């Protein structure tokens, strides 16, 4: 059976919308509003981030895309296919890693991928070849004949990604894919996801780990209480910050009162917190300190830049509600 990526051959790369969502609403029976007039588009080939805290609506949106949650109203298309008019066809384009593990823990790792491929009509010989390829890619080849229950949480996360990719979907949905993964495995997972994206797989990543979004994604939407607060390129989101806080380590603090034009606070450990306006640059700040006879040994953001923006947007949203 031809893969969905093969079915898209001949289309101009980046020329079509992988996901098109318009006026999407979801209200549960108990009256909880999970999504409210959600609008955004993800182009083919994008690495897109959906940022939000737990309960913001990220998993509900993933559930609607995969057919596990019924929307209340609105339209959703996957590569031009309506999830209402042709749900099975739309799902063929999608590979998904849910937030919760949903394995048979007594199943052999290799068989999990082979059986998943069978659901998509892939012949067993091809399925075995594809499973072996993916197990090498996610670092589980040597464990391929072990039972899933023997894997660590991080390894299970990797197996979920491999399972989602076994039918070679052009769209990968990742719902909090590195929860419980140690730092080393997280970064190697990021490397693999970047490789997948560079090879043409469109990726939608939901996360409350803002560092992950900043490291991986080209574009992003920020969601809070079911509503999109902001939707733009990651670069533009970062550049929209009006103020940023930094922590600087100084050679000494003598003469710091001579540095004018900056909001600064000396901390108990001898470091300096400085707030830079959008028009300020780190270069200008370091130069001002140097002119006052103070050397800046190290300087870093007080918090992740997208985190700062998200906090700012949440505050604005709450004030206007």
C-alpha positions as CSV (number, residue, x, y, z in Angstrom):
1,X,0.0,0.0,0.0
2,X,1.4,3.4,-1.0
3,X,2.2,5.6,2.0
4,X,0.3,8.9,2.4
5,X,3.6,10.7,1.8
6,X,3.9,8.9,-1.6
7,X,0.2,9.9,-2.3
8,X,1.2,13.5,-1.9
9,X,4.1,13.2,-4.4
10,X,3.8,15.8,-7.1
11,X,2.4,18.5,-4.9
12,X,4.6,21.6,-4.5
13,X,6.4,21.3,-1.2
14,X,5.1,23.7,1.5
15,X,2.3,24.5,-1.0
16,X,-0.6,23.1,0.9
17,X,-2.1,23.2,4.3
18,X,-1.4,20.2,6.5
19,X,-4.0,21.3,9.1
20,X,-6.6,24.0,8.6
21,X,-8.8,24.8,11.7
22,X,-11.6,27.3,11.6
23,X,-13.9,28.4,14.5
24,X,-13.3,25.2,16.4
25,X,-15.3,24.8,19.5
26,X,-15.6,22.0,22.1
27,X,-18.0,22.0,25.0
28,X,-18.2,18.9,27.2
29,X,-21.5,17.6,28.6
30,X,-20.7,19.1,32.0
31,X,-20.5,22.5,30.4
32,X,-16.7,22.8,30.4
33,X,-15.5,24.9,27.5
34,X,-12.4,23.1,26.3
35,X,-11.9,25.0,23.0
36,X,-13.4,28.4,22.0
37,X,-13.3,29.7,18.4
38,X,-9.8,28.2,17.7
39,X,-8.3,29.3,14.3
40,X,-4.9,28.4,12.9
41,X,-3.3,26.9,9.9
42,X,-0.2,24.6,9.7
43,X,1.5,24.4,6.3
44,X,3.0,21.3,4.9
45,X,6.6,20.9,6.1
46,X,6.2,23.1,9.2
47,X,7.3,22.2,12.7
48,X,4.5,23.8,14.7
49,X,4.2,24.3,18.5
50,X,1.1,24.5,20.5
51,X,2.0,26.0,23.9
52,X,-0.2,25.8,27.0
53,X,-0.4,24.7,30.5
54,X,-2.2,21.4,31.5
55,X,-5.9,21.8,30.9
56,X,-5.4,24.6,28.3
57,X,-7.0,22.5,25.5
58,X,-4.0,21.0,23.8
59,X,-5.0,17.3,24.2
60,X,-8.6,18.0,23.3
61,X,-7.4,19.5,20.0
62,X,-5.2,16.4,19.4
63,X,-8.2,14.2,20.2
64,X,-10.4,16.0,17.7
65,X,-7.8,15.7,14.9
66,X,-7.5,11.9,15.6
67,X,-11.2,11.2,15.9
68,X,-11.1,10.4,19.6
69,X,-13.0,13.5,20.6
70,X,-16.1,14.9,18.9
71,X,-16.0,18.6,18.2
72,X,-19.0,20.8,19.0
73,X,-18.7,23.0,16.0
74,X,-16.2,24.4,13.5
75,X,-14.2,22.9,10.6
76,X,-11.0,20.8,10.6
77,X,-9.2,19.7,7.5
78,X,-6.1,17.5,7.2
79,X,-4.3,17.9,3.9
80,X,-7.5,19.2,2.5
81,X,-9.6,16.3,3.8
82,X,-12.5,17.2,6.1
83,X,-12.6,15.1,9.3
84,X,-16.4,15.3,9.1
85,X,-16.8,14.2,5.4
86,X,-14.0,11.6,5.2
87,X,-12.7,10.8,8.8
88,X,-10.9,7.6,7.9
89,X,-9.1,9.2,5.0
90,X,-8.1,12.2,7.2
91,X,-6.7,9.8,9.8
92,X,-4.5,8.0,7.3
93,X,-2.4,11.1,7.0
94,X,-1.7,11.2,10.8
95,X,0.7,9.5,13.1
96,X,0.1,10.4,16.8
97,X,1.9,9.9,20.1
98,X,-0.6,10.4,22.9
99,X,0.3,11.9,26.3
100,X,-0.5,8.6,28.1
101,X,1.1,5.2,27.4
102,X,-1.3,2.9,25.7
103,X,0.7,-0.3,25.1
104,X,0.1,-3.9,25.9
105,X,3.1,-4.0,28.3
106,X,3.5,-7.8,27.8
107,X,3.9,-7.4,24.0
108,X,7.4,-7.7,22.3
109,X,8.7,-4.4,21.2
110,X,9.3,-5.4,17.6
111,X,5.8,-7.0,17.4
112,X,4.2,-3.7,18.5
113,X,5.4,-1.9,15.4
114,X,4.7,-4.8,13.1
115,X,1.2,-5.2,14.3
116,X,0.6,-1.4,14.1
117,X,1.7,-1.5,10.5
118,X,-0.8,-4.3,9.8
119,X,-3.7,-2.0,10.8
120,X,-2.7,0.1,7.8
121,X,-2.6,-2.9,5.4
122,X,1.2,-3.0,5.2
123,X,2.4,-6.5,4.3
124,X,4.3,-8.2,7.1
125,X,7.6,-8.4,5.2
126,X,7.5,-4.6,4.6
127,X,6.3,-4.0,8.2
128,X,9.2,-5.9,9.6
129,X,11.7,-3.9,7.5
130,X,10.0,-0.7,8.6
131,X,10.0,-1.7,12.2
132,X,13.7,-2.6,12.2
133,X,14.5,0.8,10.5
134,X,12.6,2.7,13.2
135,X,14.0,0.8,16.1
136,X,17.5,1.7,14.9
137,X,16.4,5.3,14.6
138,X,15.0,5.6,18.1
139,X,17.8,3.6,19.8
140,X,15.7,0.5,20.7
141,X,17.2,-2.0,18.2
142,X,19.1,-4.0,20.9
143,X,15.9,-4.2,23.0
144,X,13.6,-5.2,20.1
145,X,12.8,-8.7,21.5
146,X,12.2,-7.5,25.0
147,X,8.7,-6.9,26.5
148,X,7.5,-3.3,26.7
149,X,7.2,-3.6,30.4
150,X,11.0,-3.8,30.7
151,X,11.5,-0.3,29.1
152,X,12.1,2.9,31.1
153,X,9.6,5.8,30.7
154,X,11.9,7.5,28.2
155,X,12.3,4.4,26.1
156,X,8.5,4.0,26.0
157,X,8.2,7.5,24.7
158,X,10.6,6.7,21.9
159,X,8.7,3.5,21.1
160,X,5.5,5.6,20.8
161,X,7.1,7.9,18.3
162,X,8.3,4.8,16.3
163,X,4.8,3.3,16.4
164,X,3.3,6.6,15.1
165,X,5.7,6.6,12.1
166,X,5.4,3.0,11.1
167,X,2.9,3.8,8.2
168,X,5.0,6.8,7.1
169,X,2.4,9.5,7.7
170,X,3.1,13.0,6.4
171,X,1.8,14.5,9.6
172,X,3.1,13.7,13.1
173,X,1.1,14.8,16.2
174,X,3.2,14.8,19.4
175,X,1.4,15.4,22.7
176,X,4.0,16.2,25.3
177,X,6.5,13.7,23.8
178,X,9.4,14.1,26.2
179,X,7.6,14.0,29.5
180,X,9.6,11.8,31.9
181,X,12.6,11.7,29.5
182,X,16.0,12.4,30.9
183,X,18.1,15.3,29.5
184,X,20.3,13.2,27.3
185,X,17.5,11.2,25.7
186,X,15.4,14.4,25.3
187,X,18.1,16.1,23.2
188,X,18.7,13.0,21.1
189,X,14.9,12.8,20.6
190,X,15.0,16.5,19.5
191,X,17.7,15.6,17.0
192,X,15.6,12.9,15.5
193,X,12.5,15.0,15.3
194,X,14.5,17.7,13.5
195,X,15.7,15.1,11.1
196,X,12.2,13.9,10.4
197,X,11.0,17.4,9.8
198,X,14.0,18.2,7.5
199,X,12.9,15.1,5.5
200,X,9.4,16.4,4.9
201,X,7.3,15.3,7.9
202,X,5.0,18.0,9.2
203,X,5.0,18.0,13.0
204,X,2.5,19.5,15.5
205,X,4.1,19.5,18.9
206,X,2.1,20.3,22.0
207,X,4.1,21.1,25.1
208,X,4.3,23.2,28.3
209,X,8.1,22.9,28.0
210,X,8.7,26.3,26.4
211,X,12.4,25.5,25.8
212,X,11.3,22.6,23.7
213,X,9.1,24.8,21.5
214,X,11.9,27.4,21.2
215,X,14.4,24.8,20.2
216,X,12.3,22.9,17.7
217,X,9.5,24.9,16.2
218,X,9.3,27.4,13.4
219,X,5.8,28.7,14.2
220,X,3.6,28.4,17.3
221,X,0.3,29.2,18.9
222,X,-0.2,30.0,22.6
223,X,-3.4,28.5,24.0
224,X,-5.0,29.4,27.4
225,X,-8.4,28.2,28.7
226,X,-9.3,26.9,25.2
227,X,-8.5,30.2,23.4
228,X,-5.6,31.1,21.2
229,X,-3.7,34.1,22.7
230,X,-1.2,34.6,20.0
231,X,-0.2,32.8,16.8
232,X,3.0,33.7,14.9
233,X,6.5,32.5,14.0
234,X,8.6,31.7,17.1
235,X,11.0,34.4,16.1
236,X,8.3,37.0,16.0
237,X,6.8,35.8,19.2
238,X,10.2,36.3,20.9
239,X,10.8,39.6,19.3
240,X,7.4,40.9,20.5
241,X,8.6,40.8,24.1
242,X,8.6,44.4,25.5
243,X,10.9,43.6,28.4
244,X,13.3,40.8,29.2
245,X,14.9,40.0,32.5
246,X,18.6,38.8,32.7
247,X,20.9,37.7,35.4
248,X,24.5,38.9,35.1
249,X,27.6,37.9,37.0
250,X,29.9,40.8,37.6
251,X,33.5,41.3,38.4
252,X,32.4,43.6,41.2
253,X,29.4,45.9,42.0
254,X,31.4,49.1,42.9
255,X,30.3,52.0,40.7
256,X,27.1,50.3,39.5
257,X,25.2,53.4,40.5
258,X,27.0,55.2,37.7
259,X,25.2,53.0,35.1
260,X,22.1,54.9,34.1
261,X,19.0,54.0,32.1
262,X,18.6,50.4,33.3
263,X,16.3,48.9,35.9
264,X,18.7,46.8,38.0
265,X,18.6,44.9,41.3
266,X,21.6,43.4,43.1
267,X,20.8,39.9,44.4
268,X,21.9,38.3,47.6
269,X,24.4,36.0,45.8
270,X,26.2,39.1,44.3
271,X,24.7,38.7,40.8
272,X,22.7,41.4,39.1
273,X,19.1,41.3,37.7
274,X,18.6,43.7,34.9
275,X,15.5,44.4,32.9
276,X,16.1,45.4,29.2
277,X,13.4,47.2,27.2
278,X,12.7,46.0,23.7
279,X,15.0,48.7,22.2
280,X,17.9,47.7,24.4
281,X,20.5,45.2,23.5
282,X,22.8,43.1,25.6
283,X,25.8,44.6,23.7
284,X,24.8,48.1,24.8
285,X,24.3,47.0,28.4
286,X,27.6,45.2,28.6
287,X,29.3,48.3,27.1
288,X,27.7,50.6,29.7
289,X,28.9,48.4,32.4
290,X,32.4,48.4,30.9
291,X,32.4,52.2,30.8
292,X,31.7,52.2,34.5
293,X,34.7,49.9,35.1
294,X,32.6,46.8,35.7
295,X,33.2,43.5,33.8
296,X,30.2,41.3,32.9
297,X,31.5,37.7,33.3
298,X,28.3,36.0,32.3
299,X,24.8,37.0,31.4
300,X,21.7,34.8,30.8
301,X,17.9,35.2,30.6
302,X,16.2,34.9,33.9
303,X,13.7,32.6,32.3
304,X,13.0,31.1,28.9
305,X,11.9,33.9,26.6
306,X,8.7,32.2,25.4
307,X,7.9,31.5,29.0
308,X,8.1,35.3,29.7
309,X,5.9,36.0,26.8
310,X,3.4,33.4,27.8
311,X,3.2,34.8,31.4
312,X,2.7,38.3,30.0
313,X,-0.1,37.1,27.6
314,X,-1.8,35.1,30.4
315,X,-1.8,38.2,32.6
316,X,-3.3,40.3,29.9
317,X,-5.9,37.7,29.2
318,X,-6.9,37.4,32.9
319,X,-7.1,41.2,33.2
320,X,-9.4,41.4,30.2
321,X,-11.7,38.5,31.2
